[in-house]
Amino acid sequence: MAIDFFKLAVEGVQGLHPYQPGKPIEELERELGLSDILKLASNENPMGPSTKVIDALHEPTIEMDLYPDGNGFILKKKLSENLGVSQSQITLGNGSNDVLDMIARAFLCAGREAIYSEYAFAVYPISVQAVGATAKVSKALPVDHEDNPYGHDLSAMQALITDKTSVIFIANPNNPTGTWLNAEELDSFIAGVPDDVVVVVDEAYFEYVTESDYPDTQQWLDKYPNLIVTRTFSKIHALAGLRVGYALSNEQIADLLNRVRQPFNVNTPALLAATAALDDQAHVETCRDINTKGVKFWRAACQYRGWDYIPTVGNFITIDFEQDAQPIYQTLLREGVIVRPIANYGLPNHLRITIGTPQQNQQCLDALDKVFVNG
């Protein structure tokens, strides 16, 4: 090939590595010829979507031949009613990843800086680097921290702020660790951030959290005009395959995000499904309850076996096997169980396991026990 297209790409893109999703079931079927595979790798909701969502998607009037409502009026109206915010404060995305990327494109460029924590969600560095901005990564809290091992060190993040800082990303709860920040410490941190620095609180796992002092940061939008809250329908609402997320912010920020948002970025079935999902709070509560019991199951299992784990409030648990986790992961694949190795996050001894149904949790644990008995 005469032209080196790699050199034609902008510098930030040249240094990127593609996002690595969890291994698909179909891929493992092709590789090993297995069936009845259990996937607990991507923090999907094992209960599936609400029956109201299924009914909405079976409506014969869905107009596939027409472009979707580019403004998502009906979904925004429902979100507005449920959350008590103005429709003009909502930005819809093709999943919350899309919204995070919009934020980077709207507020970051070469010469500007973004701050996020070690072990934070992999999309942050991708979005920051792609637009040519500089990433400043704060060290996480130490492994032996009494309250929040591996968690965001807000003091360390505060110390990184300079006059070049434009955006701070905070995942609460964080993926892949499951760690979280309480209302008092997060409120105090945001209060100390300069007004001209955008603070993004990524709440993809918001609906799973049951701790009483976990903050609903959407309630702080009037107090902090530089705050953006991002959420998704991919997790507890189980719409990961349809891709719907949103941001909540002040109206001026929402206007800026909509200027870089791709036209028709949320498709018609996704808009219908997300709107229907908001009408079934009972389904959300059932999924939350099953997840809470599943977390307790995994905590007890780890404690009994002497496995260290990171305390979590999400729909997954990250276990430290105190050895290279890749061989364990590969052996689990041969047992037909897909979990998530996270060496790419700097945690080579850990596996992240999505909380499943009681039967799925037991199946995964049995496979792990088999690995260690035979290993």
Secondary structure, DSSP 4 states (H G I P E B T S, - for coil): --S-HHHHS-HHHHT-----PPPPHHHHHHHH---S-EE-SS---TT-S-HHHHHHHT-TT--TTS---TT-HHHHHHHHHHHT--GGGEEEESSHHHHHHHHHHHH--TT-EEEEETT--THHHHHHHHTTPEEEEEPPPPTT-SS-TT---HHHHHHT--TTEEEEEEESS-TTT-----HHHHHHHHHTS-TTSEEEEE-TTGGG---TT---GGGGTTT-TTEEEEEESSSTT--TTT--EEEE--HHHHHHHHHHSPTT-S-HHHHHHHHHHTT-HHHHHHHHHHHHHHHHHHHHHHHHHT-EEE--SSSEEEEE-SS-SHHHHHHHHHTTEE-EEEGGGTEEEEEEEE---HHHHHHHHHHHHHHHHH-
